[in-house]
Amino acid sequence: MSVERWIRLIAGTFIIVSVALSYFQSRMWLWFTLFVGVNLFQSSLTGWCLMENILRKLGVGRGKPVHLSPSGGPACGCS
């Protein structure tokens, strides 16, 4: 999965969880929802996203190396 799709997944999850927490626990969780929204907004204007940097440092978005067998096919035996 691409870094962009991971960012959308994480942001969506944060928003859903914070809204649920604000409903069941405390309305103060809406500040977290606002924080996520502001970060998405500034990212669209500046092109810089902290979550993208974090994900890249974790290795997200890099292709997995393909290990070939001596015959030239995949090492797993699948085709």
Secondary structure, 3 states (H helix, E strand, C coil): CCHHHHHHHHHHHHHHHHHHHHHHCCHHHHHHHHHHHHHHHHHHHHCCCHHHHHHHHCCCCCCCCCCECCCCCECCCCC
